Amino acid sequence: MENMDILRAAIKHRMFSQGDRVLAAVSGGPDSVAMLHALHTHSAEFGIRLYVAHLNHQIRGEESNLDEVFVHNLAHSFGLEAIIRRVDVPSLREELGMGVEEAARFVRYKFLRDTSTELGANKIAVGHNADDRVESVLLNVIRGAGISGLGSIRPIRGNIVRPLLDTPRKEIEQYIKENALPFRIDESNMDTSYARNRIRHELIPLLEQDYNPAIREALVKLAEIAGAQNDLITDLANAALNEIRDDSNINPVHFLDLHKALQYQVIRAEIERLKGNLLDVGYEHVERVIEALRSGEDFTITLPSGLIYAERRGDKFSIRKREKLPEIEPFDVPLPAPGSVKIELIGLNIQADIIDSPTPGKLPPDEALIDADSITGQLRIRSIHPGDRIVPLGMQGSKKLQDIFVDKKISKSERTRAAVVVDDEKVLWVVGVVSSERGKVTDKTRRAIHLRSERN
């Protein structure tokens, strides 16, 4: 394969200009090694100055340290400066309230942005390839993403460029072989407990075999179309926002006159402008704001991160940012059954009903069914206490609520508004998250308490 052919996306999208300072993100895997080699080989033709950045995320123990040494030596062999940083992502993920993959991505891009600023680099090159794009499309379809998710991996996004985005993984492997390039293997890429790996090793081969041999090309085409459509909707939404916004306020009547797609994009754009990203912001959060606007009533809705909130007061609607997270006083109140409780502090309503001869079954996250005979003393709803534990439904041992929040990717802001239903001895339900095995309804249960939660 010609050296320049592997960089077809860089040429097609004119990623580089004479005088660019390019920070290449190198993990040590085949993709980033091939990208670095090709960019270094053609740096004079592109007219760029190249730097290397590597983040040791310490997820893979000694293997992560060996990755670091490998990248340092690789950069040195090309006569390039390597900027390397160590971050204990496994520990940091708990503080961030993210899963390991999500925390690693967050930390990696922050490191790359900070490093590019320090070096005066105006471009950051990352090694995503055509197969990564296919996997992301499928992953986002499964998660229920809109067109912004389908076209999420773009050739150019701000100062992030992806020179290999049009190159399939097989061609990169061929390039590595032809140029006798060393690389590191991340064994976790074979671990099918990760959704992306299951898509790579199981779903895509199945789709190729049973549905469409050219499924990869079809999904790349879908990503291109979705990306173009998302660009159009974004432009239309920005134009609409300029029409309906007066200083920091939006006219709610004019907002509701917009097409639903533009309403959705306007809210997302305002959140991203203040938050810097859309991490943890899902369709349900945006829809909640739109539904509140349709009600015509005043409201304040806290959005993921806790610092961003949507507010309507009369004919003025805005999305704003707090300086710090609001402090929520601890609470502990009786929960009558039958009956209901409203916790104004966290915008939570709980309805409790008694059911005779209940049928065991799976319930949505905002509902729980508790065997009435398993309750010791009084049923209450309270705020989270340090050290709280629960035996999750279907498990034998107990887990710290902190660990459950991390596993479920519940943000720090959402944790401040968390609540638990307890009796005198145990946690029976982390509201909206998980029920306890110790309150499980079985075929022998005579009476159960059905709990339903609603946030406002």
ABEGO torsion letter per residue (X at the ends): XBAAAAAAAAAAAGABBBGBBBBBBBAGBAAAAAAAAAAAAAAAAAGBBBBBBBBBAGAAEAAAAAAAAAAAAAAAAAGBBBBBBBBBAAAAAAAAGBBAAAAAAAAAAAAAAAAAAAAGBABBBBABBAAAAAAAAAAAAAAGBBAAAAAABBABBEABBBAAAABBAAAAAAAAAAAGBBBBBBAAAABAABAAAAAAAAAAAAAAAAABAAAAAAAAAAAAAAAAAAAAAAAAAAAAAAAABBEABBBAAAAAABBAAAAAAAAAAAAAAAAGBABGBBAAAAAAAAAAAAAGBBBBBBBBGGABBBBBBEABBBBBBBABBBBBBBBBBBBBOBEBBBBAAAGBBBBBBBBBGBBBEBBBAABBBBBAAABBEBBBBBBBBBGBBBBBBGBABBBBAAAAAAAAGBBAAAAAABBBBBBAABBABBBGABBBAAABBBAABABBBBBBBBBX
